Amino acid sequence: MRLQKVTKGDGLFRALLIRFISGVSGMRLPDAARIVMYHRDYYGKPMTAWTHAAMRGESGWSVGERELFAAMTAKWNQCPFCIDAHGAIASLVLDKTLVTAALSNYHNAALSSKLYTTLQFLETFAKTPGELNTEQVKELLRSGVSTQELEDAIAVVALFSITVRCANALRFEMLSAADQEGAAKRMLQQGYVFGKGIPKGRPDHKAMALELHKCIFEGPGLTDTDLRQGVGNRATGGPALPVPVYDKLALEIGAGSYRVTDEQVNEAVKVAGSEKAAFELITAAAVATGLSRWQRGSTLLEEIKK
């Protein structure tokens, strides 16, 4: 993890909680959990609320299929941590050989026609969402995917477009094979919000996306909301930022963040004034990228209803 404050915990209580969880589980608490425990009201709460609902709430897609969507999003964005993490969870529900084949090359995997055509759509959605049009959406719906299922799949890819960028930019520490298996079993059982159980009913993706946007781009923080909005806009193709380190970092995160370096993050911390301020800007760029995909998908779904 490139930010030590995230690794150690935000304050004494969080630091002790991380140590406690690590001790009880017999393994280092994964960085994916540490990031949502840090600066919690700003990023962790809205992000985990939506992720938990999308991944464990009511859906036409099974938990395993949604975890496969997450793992594929990680593959399309070159995020080793999330490929391993969500591939492992998917393998506990789906056939492991099938998951491995899909992550290797889903075009050659023995997938159902419905799952295969959905992955084709989602790959474009994850990589170049602007290339999609309403006719492609209608074609997918004609193949047997319902509007609700498509909305759910879009939400998963949008969310993990955020997560993988945070994982890459902050350089999450890879888990050993044994720890990965243990973490996958716990995530399958508990989901993405500690102690909340399985969500009831269909998730309100629109409301939760709006809440995430409000927290990141309109809520209180160490950095100015105009700066966070500027970083988010730059990550999604907006105008250049006047501060070179922010400009370069936003562009790299928007592109997948797998090319972000230690030096870039260290320089962002230096210019921003603290790790927490840099964390706000890094997550702002990642969240903007994911929400831009969510908005594109939502717009397409609205257009086909007209």
VODRENMAR-845255 format. One record per residue (C-alpha): x, y, z; residue in three letters; residue number from 1. Coordinates in Angstrom, 2 decimals. Layout:
# residues N
+---------+---------+---------+------+-----+
|      c1 |      c2 |      c3 | rest |  nr |
+---------+---------+---------+------+-----+
|       X |       Y |       Z |  ALA | NUM |
...
+---------+---------+---------+------+-----+
This chain:
# residues 306
+---------+---------+---------+------+-----+
|      c1 |      c2 |      c3 | rest |  nr |
+---------+---------+---------+------+-----+
|    0.00 |    0.00 |    0.00 |  MET |   1 |
|    1.41 |    3.33 |   -1.04 |  ARG |   2 |
|   -0.33 |    5.35 |    1.70 |  LEU |   3 |
|    0.83 |    4.30 |    5.14 |  GLN |   4 |
|   -2.06 |    6.03 |    6.92 |  LYS |   5 |
|   -4.48 |    3.78 |    5.06 |  VAL |   6 |
|   -2.40 |    0.75 |    5.97 |  THR |   7 |
|   -2.27 |    1.60 |    9.68 |  LYS |   8 |
|   -5.80 |    2.92 |   10.10 |  GLY |   9 |
|   -7.51 |    6.26 |   10.52 |  ASP |  10 |
|   -7.14 |    7.03 |   14.23 |  GLY |  11 |
|   -6.55 |    4.84 |   17.27 |  LEU |  12 |
|   -9.85 |    2.95 |   17.12 |  PHE |  13 |
|   -9.43 |    1.95 |   13.47 |  ARG |  14 |
|   -5.80 |    1.01 |   14.03 |  ALA |  15 |
|   -6.77 |   -1.26 |   16.92 |  LEU |  16 |
|   -9.67 |   -2.70 |   14.95 |  LEU |  17 |
|   -7.37 |   -3.59 |   12.04 |  ILE |  18 |
|   -5.00 |   -5.34 |   14.43 |  ARG |  19 |
|   -7.89 |   -7.18 |   16.10 |  PHE |  20 |
|   -9.39 |   -8.40 |   12.83 |  ILE |  21 |
|   -5.98 |   -9.49 |   11.57 |  SER |  22 |
|   -5.33 |  -11.36 |   14.80 |  GLY |  23 |
|   -8.69 |  -13.13 |   14.86 |  VAL |  24 |
|   -8.54 |  -14.08 |   11.17 |  SER |  25 |
|   -4.91 |  -15.20 |   11.39 |  GLY |  26 |
|   -3.95 |  -13.15 |    8.32 |  MET |  27 |
|   -3.14 |   -9.58 |    7.36 |  ARG |  28 |
|   -6.37 |   -7.66 |    6.77 |  LEU |  29 |
|   -6.52 |   -7.15 |    2.98 |  PRO |  30 |
|   -5.99 |   -3.63 |    1.69 |  ASP |  31 |
|   -9.42 |   -3.79 |    0.06 |  ALA |  32 |
|  -10.89 |   -3.72 |    3.58 |  ALA |  33 |
|   -8.42 |   -1.14 |    4.89 |  ARG |  34 |
|   -9.31 |    1.40 |    2.22 |  ILE |  35 |
|  -13.02 |    1.42 |    3.10 |  VAL |  36 |
|  -12.22 |    1.72 |    6.81 |  MET |  37 |
|  -10.15 |    4.83 |    6.16 |  TYR |  38 |
|  -11.74 |    8.32 |    5.92 |  HIS |  39 |
|  -14.94 |    6.34 |    6.18 |  ARG |  40 |
|  -17.64 |    9.00 |    5.80 |  ASP |  41 |
|  -15.93 |   10.35 |    2.70 |  TYR |  42 |
|  -15.41 |    7.13 |    0.72 |  TYR |  43 |
|  -15.94 |    3.92 |    2.67 |  GLY |  44 |
|  -19.58 |    4.24 |    3.70 |  LYS |  45 |
|  -21.14 |    5.22 |    0.37 |  PRO |  46 |
|  -18.87 |    2.91 |   -1.59 |  MET |  47 |
|  -19.48 |   -0.20 |    0.52 |  THR |  48 |
|  -23.22 |    0.47 |    0.77 |  ALA |  49 |
|  -23.61 |    0.42 |   -3.00 |  TRP |  50 |
|  -21.15 |   -2.41 |   -3.54 |  THR |  51 |
|  -22.79 |   -4.64 |   -0.94 |  HIS |  52 |
|  -26.24 |   -4.03 |   -2.43 |  ALA |  53 |
|  -25.04 |   -4.60 |   -5.99 |  ALA |  54 |
|  -23.08 |   -7.76 |   -5.21 |  MET |  55 |
|  -25.33 |   -9.42 |   -2.64 |  ARG |  56 |
|  -28.77 |   -7.89 |   -3.16 |  GLY |  57 |
|  -31.61 |   -9.29 |   -5.24 |  GLU |  58 |
|  -30.66 |   -9.80 |   -8.89 |  SER |  59 |
|  -31.24 |  -12.07 |  -11.84 |  GLY |  60 |
|  -27.49 |  -12.71 |  -11.76 |  TRP |  61 |
|  -26.12 |  -15.14 |   -9.21 |  SER |  62 |
|  -23.50 |  -14.03 |   -6.70 |  VAL |  63 |
|  -20.94 |  -16.05 |   -8.64 |  GLY |  64 |
|  -21.82 |  -14.35 |  -11.92 |  GLU |  65 |
|  -21.58 |  -10.91 |  -10.35 |  ARG |  66 |
|  -18.21 |  -11.80 |   -8.83 |  GLU |  67 |
|  -17.11 |  -12.94 |  -12.29 |  LEU |  68 |
|  -18.18 |   -9.55 |  -13.70 |  PHE |  69 |
|  -16.00 |   -7.92 |  -11.03 |  ALA |  70 |
|  -13.04 |  -10.15 |  -11.83 |  ALA |  71 |
|  -13.42 |   -9.50 |  -15.56 |  MET |  72 |
|  -13.55 |   -5.75 |  -14.92 |  THR |  73 |
|  -10.26 |   -6.15 |  -13.05 |  ALA |  74 |
|   -8.78 |   -8.06 |  -15.99 |  LYS |  75 |
|   -9.88 |   -5.41 |  -18.47 |  TRP |  76 |
|   -8.16 |   -2.82 |  -16.26 |  ASN |  77 |
|   -5.02 |   -4.86 |  -15.49 |  GLN |  78 |
|   -5.58 |   -5.09 |  -11.71 |  CYS |  79 |
|   -3.88 |   -8.27 |  -10.38 |  PRO |  80 |
|   -5.22 |   -7.87 |   -6.83 |  PHE |  81 |
|   -8.87 |   -7.71 |   -7.88 |  CYS |  82 |
|   -8.51 |  -10.44 |  -10.51 |  ILE |  83 |
|   -7.30 |  -12.82 |   -7.81 |  ASP |  84 |
|   -9.74 |  -11.63 |   -5.14 |  ALA |  85 |
|  -12.95 |  -11.77 |   -7.16 |  HIS |  86 |
|  -11.89 |  -14.68 |   -9.28 |  GLY |  87 |
|  -11.43 |  -16.64 |   -6.04 |  ALA |  88 |
|  -14.91 |  -15.69 |   -4.78 |  ILE |  89 |
|  -16.51 |  -16.54 |   -8.13 |  ALA |  90 |
|  -14.74 |  -19.92 |   -8.09 |  SER |  91 |
|  -16.42 |  -20.81 |   -4.80 |  LEU |  92 |
|  -19.85 |  -20.50 |   -6.44 |  VAL |  93 |
|  -19.27 |  -21.26 |  -10.10 |  LEU |  94 |
|  -17.15 |  -24.03 |  -11.58 |  ASP |  95 |
|  -13.53 |  -23.11 |  -10.89 |  LYS |  96 |
|  -12.38 |  -24.38 |  -14.28 |  THR |  97 |
|  -14.97 |  -22.19 |  -15.97 |  LEU |  98 |
|  -13.87 |  -19.09 |  -14.03 |  VAL |  99 |
|  -10.21 |  -19.77 |  -14.82 |  THR | 100 |
|  -11.03 |  -20.19 |  -18.50 |  ALA | 101 |
|  -13.10 |  -17.02 |  -18.59 |  ALA | 102 |
|  -10.31 |  -14.99 |  -16.98 |  LEU | 103 |
|   -7.83 |  -16.45 |  -19.44 |  SER | 104 |
|   -9.99 |  -15.74 |  -22.51 |  ASN | 105 |
|  -13.75 |  -15.68 |  -22.08 |  TYR | 106 |
|  -14.23 |  -16.10 |  -25.84 |  HIS | 107 |
|  -12.94 |  -19.66 |  -25.49 |  ASN | 108 |
|  -14.69 |  -20.51 |  -22.21 |  ALA | 109 |
|  -17.74 |  -22.78 |  -22.05 |  ALA | 110 |
|  -20.09 |  -19.99 |  -21.00 |  LEU | 111 |
|  -23.83 |  -19.89 |  -21.51 |  SER | 112 |
|  -24.94 |  -17.80 |  -24.48 |  SER | 113 |
|  -26.50 |  -15.25 |  -22.13 |  LYS | 114 |
|  -23.36 |  -14.87 |  -20.03 |  LEU | 115 |
|  -21.10 |  -14.71 |  -23.07 |  TYR | 116 |
|  -23.08 |  -11.98 |  -24.85 |  THR | 117 |
|  -23.26 |  -10.01 |  -21.61 |  THR | 118 |
|  -19.48 |  -10.17 |  -21.16 |  LEU | 119 |
|  -19.03 |   -8.95 |  -24.74 |  GLN | 120 |
|  -21.18 |   -5.94 |  -23.95 |  PHE | 121 |
|  -19.53 |   -5.33 |  -20.59 |  LEU | 122 |
|  -16.03 |   -5.42 |  -22.05 |  GLU | 123 |
|  -16.85 |   -2.48 |  -24.29 |  THR | 124 |
|  -18.70 |   -0.81 |  -21.41 |  PHE | 125 |
|  -15.64 |   -1.14 |  -19.17 |  ALA | 126 |
|  -13.09 |   -0.04 |  -21.75 |  LYS | 127 |
|  -14.81 |    2.41 |  -24.10 |  THR | 128 |
|  -18.38 |    3.10 |  -22.92 |  PRO | 129 |
|  -18.78 |    5.98 |  -25.37 |  GLY | 130 |
|  -18.76 |    3.48 |  -28.24 |  GLU | 131 |
|  -21.98 |    1.83 |  -27.08 |  LEU | 132 |
|  -25.33 |    2.83 |  -28.53 |  ASN | 133 |
|  -28.98 |    2.00 |  -27.98 |  THR | 134 |
|  -29.05 |   -0.59 |  -30.76 |  GLU | 135 |
|  -26.35 |   -2.61 |  -28.97 |  GLN | 136 |
|  -28.41 |   -2.42 |  -25.79 |  VAL | 137 |
|  -31.53 |   -3.58 |  -27.62 |  LYS | 138 |
|  -29.59 |   -6.45 |  -29.18 |  GLU | 139 |
|  -28.42 |   -7.60 |  -25.77 |  LEU | 140 |
|  -31.97 |   -7.42 |  -24.42 |  LEU | 141 |
|  -33.20 |   -9.47 |  -27.38 |  ARG | 142 |
|  -30.64 |  -12.15 |  -26.47 |  SER | 143 |
|  -32.49 |  -12.82 |  -23.20 |  GLY | 144 |
|  -30.96 |  -10.35 |  -20.74 |  VAL | 145 |
|  -33.63 |   -8.37 |  -18.90 |  SER | 146 |
|  -33.45 |   -4.60 |  -18.39 |  THR | 147 |
|  -33.00 |   -5.14 |  -14.66 |  GLN | 148 |
|  -30.22 |   -7.66 |  -15.21 |  GLU | 149 |
|  -28.44 |   -5.26 |  -17.53 |  LEU | 150 |
|  -28.75 |   -2.45 |  -14.99 |  GLU | 151 |
|  -27.32 |   -4.72 |  -12.30 |  ASP | 152 |
|  -24.41 |   -5.77 |  -14.51 |  ALA | 153 |
|  -23.69 |   -2.15 |  -15.44 |  ILE | 154 |
|  -23.64 |   -1.23 |  -11.75 |  ALA | 155 |
|  -21.11 |   -3.98 |  -10.97 |  VAL | 156 |
|  -18.76 |   -2.85 |  -13.73 |  VAL | 157 |
|  -19.14 |    0.81 |  -12.73 |  ALA | 158 |
|  -18.35 |    0.01 |   -9.09 |  LEU | 159 |
|  -15.35 |   -2.15 |   -9.86 |  PHE | 160 |
|  -14.08 |    0.39 |  -12.36 |  SER | 161 |
|  -13.63 |    2.45 |   -9.19 |  ILE | 162 |
|  -12.23 |   -0.30 |   -7.00 |  THR | 163 |
|   -9.61 |   -1.52 |   -9.46 |  VAL | 164 |
|   -8.33 |    2.01 |  -10.00 |  ARG | 165 |
|   -7.94 |    2.51 |   -6.27 |  CYS | 166 |
|   -6.22 |   -0.88 |   -5.95 |  ALA | 167 |
|   -3.78 |   -0.09 |   -8.75 |  ASN | 168 |
|   -3.09 |    3.51 |   -7.75 |  ALA | 169 |
|   -2.54 |    2.63 |   -4.09 |  LEU | 170 |
|   -0.84 |   -0.68 |   -4.94 |  ARG | 171 |
|   -2.76 |   -3.15 |   -2.82 |  PHE | 172 |
|   -0.59 |   -5.89 |   -1.35 |  GLU | 173 |
|   -1.14 |   -9.27 |   -2.99 |  MET | 174 |
|   -2.30 |  -12.13 |   -0.76 |  LEU | 175 |
|   -0.78 |  -15.56 |   -0.46 |  SER | 176 |
|   -2.78 |  -18.45 |   -1.94 |  ALA | 177 |
|   -3.88 |  -19.59 |    1.52 |  ALA | 178 |
|   -4.90 |  -16.09 |    2.62 |  ASP | 179 |
|   -6.70 |  -15.52 |   -0.66 |  GLN | 180 |
|   -8.79 |  -18.65 |   -0.15 |  GLU | 181 |
|   -9.65 |  -17.63 |    3.41 |  GLY | 182 |
|  -10.52 |  -14.08 |    2.39 |  ALA | 183 |
|  -12.72 |  -15.33 |   -0.46 |  ALA | 184 |
|  -14.69 |  -17.59 |    1.88 |  LYS | 185 |
|  -15.26 |  -14.71 |    4.32 |  ARG | 186 |
|  -16.32 |  -12.34 |    1.55 |  MET | 187 |
|  -18.75 |  -14.90 |    0.15 |  LEU | 188 |
|  -20.32 |  -15.27 |    3.58 |  GLN | 189 |
|  -20.35 |  -11.70 |    4.85 |  GLN | 190 |
|  -20.40 |   -9.61 |    1.68 |  GLY | 191 |
|  -19.03 |   -6.08 |    1.54 |  TYR | 192 |
|  -20.41 |   -4.49 |    4.70 |  VAL | 193 |
|  -19.39 |   -6.05 |    8.01 |  PHE | 194 |
|  -22.26 |   -7.60 |    9.94 |  GLY | 195 |
|  -25.09 |   -6.37 |    7.70 |  LYS | 196 |
|  -26.18 |   -9.69 |    6.21 |  GLY | 197 |
|  -27.84 |  -10.15 |    2.84 |  ILE | 198 |
|  -29.61 |   -6.98 |    1.58 |  PRO | 199 |
|  -33.34 |   -7.26 |    1.06 |  LYS | 200 |
|  -34.95 |   -6.36 |   -2.24 |  GLY | 201 |
|  -33.49 |   -4.89 |   -5.38 |  ARG | 202 |
|  -30.77 |   -2.28 |   -4.94 |  PRO | 203 |
|  -31.59 |    1.32 |   -5.77 |  ASP | 204 |
|  -28.51 |    1.87 |   -7.90 |  HIS | 205 |
|  -29.50 |    5.39 |   -8.90 |  LYS | 206 |
|  -29.88 |    6.60 |   -5.32 |  ALA | 207 |
|  -26.65 |    4.98 |   -4.15 |  MET | 208 |
|  -24.69 |    6.36 |   -7.11 |  ALA | 209 |
|  -26.02 |    9.81 |   -6.25 |  LEU | 210 |
|  -24.99 |    9.42 |   -2.61 |  GLU | 211 |
|  -21.47 |    8.37 |   -3.61 |  LEU | 212 |
|  -21.23 |   11.38 |   -5.91 |  HIS | 213 |
|  -22.40 |   13.74 |   -3.16 |  LYS | 214 |
|  -19.89 |   12.42 |   -0.62 |  CYS | 215 |
|  -16.91 |   12.58 |   -2.97 |  ILE | 216 |
|  -17.61 |   15.74 |   -4.94 |  PHE | 217 |
|  -19.86 |   17.84 |   -2.71 |  GLU | 218 |
|  -19.17 |   16.70 |    0.85 |  GLY | 219 |
|  -16.66 |   17.96 |    3.40 |  PRO | 220 |
|  -12.99 |   17.02 |    3.14 |  GLY | 221 |
|   -9.46 |   18.31 |    3.49 |  LEU | 222 |
|   -9.44 |   19.32 |   -0.17 |  THR | 223 |
|  -11.67 |   21.84 |   -1.87 |  ASP | 224 |
|  -14.73 |   20.49 |   -3.70 |  THR | 225 |
|  -13.74 |   22.43 |   -6.82 |  ASP | 226 |
|  -10.38 |   20.64 |   -6.84 |  LEU | 227 |
|  -11.98 |   17.23 |   -6.41 |  ARG | 228 |
|  -14.43 |   17.97 |   -9.20 |  GLN | 229 |
|  -11.59 |   19.17 |  -11.42 |  GLY | 230 |
|   -9.61 |   15.99 |  -10.77 |  VAL | 231 |
|  -12.68 |   13.89 |  -11.51 |  GLY | 232 |
|  -13.38 |   15.79 |  -14.72 |  ASN | 233 |
|   -9.78 |   15.38 |  -15.85 |  ARG | 234 |
|   -9.89 |   11.63 |  -15.21 |  ALA | 235 |
|  -12.87 |   11.40 |  -17.55 |  THR | 236 |
|  -11.44 |   13.51 |  -20.36 |  GLY | 237 |
|  -12.04 |   17.01 |  -19.04 |  GLY | 238 |
|   -9.78 |   20.08 |  -19.17 |  PRO | 239 |
|   -6.20 |   20.00 |  -17.93 |  ALA | 240 |
|   -5.47 |   20.88 |  -14.32 |  LEU | 241 |
|   -3.09 |   23.74 |  -13.46 |  PRO | 242 |
|   -1.08 |   21.57 |  -11.06 |  VAL | 243 |
|    0.99 |   19.12 |  -13.18 |  PRO | 244 |
|    1.18 |   16.34 |  -10.56 |  VAL | 245 |
|   -2.62 |   16.31 |  -10.18 |  TYR | 246 |
|   -3.11 |   16.48 |  -13.94 |  ASP | 247 |
|   -0.85 |   13.51 |  -14.66 |  LYS | 248 |
|   -2.23 |   11.44 |  -11.78 |  LEU | 249 |
|   -5.84 |   12.05 |  -12.82 |  ALA | 250 |
|   -5.09 |   11.01 |  -16.39 |  LEU | 251 |
|   -3.32 |    7.83 |  -15.28 |  GLU | 252 |
|   -6.14 |    6.85 |  -12.94 |  ILE | 253 |
|   -8.71 |    7.47 |  -15.64 |  GLY | 254 |
|   -6.72 |    5.17 |  -17.93 |  ALA | 255 |
|   -6.79 |    2.34 |  -15.39 |  GLY | 256 |
|   -4.10 |    3.50 |  -12.94 |  SER | 257 |
|   -1.85 |    0.48 |  -13.54 |  TYR | 258 |
|    0.91 |    2.86 |  -14.63 |  ARG | 259 |
|    0.75 |    5.02 |  -11.49 |  VAL | 260 |
|    4.13 |    5.09 |   -9.73 |  THR | 261 |
|    5.34 |    5.49 |   -6.17 |  ASP | 262 |
|    6.86 |    8.81 |   -7.17 |  GLU | 263 |
|    3.54 |   10.14 |   -8.48 |  GLN | 264 |
|    1.70 |    9.25 |   -5.29 |  VAL | 265 |
|    4.49 |   10.62 |   -3.08 |  ASN | 266 |
|    4.50 |   13.87 |   -5.03 |  GLU | 267 |
|    0.72 |   14.13 |   -4.74 |  ALA | 268 |
|    1.01 |   13.71 |   -0.96 |  VAL | 269 |
|    3.66 |   16.42 |   -0.84 |  LYS | 270 |
|    1.69 |   18.92 |   -2.92 |  VAL | 271 |
|   -1.67 |   18.13 |   -1.28 |  ALA | 272 |
|   -0.14 |   18.46 |    2.19 |  GLY | 273 |
|   -1.10 |   15.11 |    3.68 |  SER | 274 |
|   -1.86 |   11.49 |    2.83 |  GLU | 275 |
|   -5.53 |   12.03 |    3.57 |  LYS | 276 |
|   -5.74 |   14.94 |    1.12 |  ALA | 277 |
|   -3.97 |   12.86 |   -1.55 |  ALA | 278 |
|   -6.36 |    9.98 |   -0.79 |  PHE | 279 |
|   -9.30 |   12.28 |   -1.50 |  GLU | 280 |
|   -7.91 |   13.23 |   -4.90 |  LEU | 281 |
|   -6.99 |    9.67 |   -5.87 |  ILE | 282 |
|  -10.44 |    8.37 |   -4.96 |  THR | 283 |
|  -12.10 |   11.35 |   -6.66 |  ALA | 284 |
|  -10.42 |   10.42 |   -9.95 |  ALA | 285 |
|  -11.38 |    6.75 |   -9.54 |  ALA | 286 |
|  -14.97 |    7.46 |   -8.52 |  VAL | 287 |
|  -15.48 |    9.89 |  -11.40 |  ALA | 288 |
|  -14.35 |    7.21 |  -13.84 |  THR | 289 |
|  -16.76 |    4.65 |  -12.45 |  GLY | 290 |
|  -19.67 |    7.07 |  -12.18 |  LEU | 291 |
|  -19.13 |    8.22 |  -15.75 |  SER | 292 |
|  -19.71 |    4.62 |  -16.82 |  ARG | 293 |
|  -22.75 |    4.33 |  -14.61 |  TRP | 294 |
|  -24.17 |    7.51 |  -16.12 |  GLN | 295 |
|  -23.51 |    6.29 |  -19.66 |  ARG | 296 |
|  -25.23 |    2.99 |  -18.94 |  GLY | 297 |
|  -28.18 |    4.70 |  -17.26 |  SER | 298 |
|  -28.58 |    7.07 |  -20.20 |  THR | 299 |
|  -28.66 |    4.18 |  -22.67 |  LEU | 300 |
|  -31.28 |    2.35 |  -20.61 |  LEU | 301 |
|  -33.41 |    5.50 |  -20.44 |  GLU | 302 |
|  -33.14 |    6.05 |  -24.18 |  GLU | 303 |
|  -34.49 |    2.61 |  -25.06 |  ILE | 304 |
|  -37.58 |    3.31 |  -22.94 |  LYS | 305 |
|  -38.56 |    6.32 |  -25.05 |  LYS | 306 |
+---------+---------+---------+------+-----+
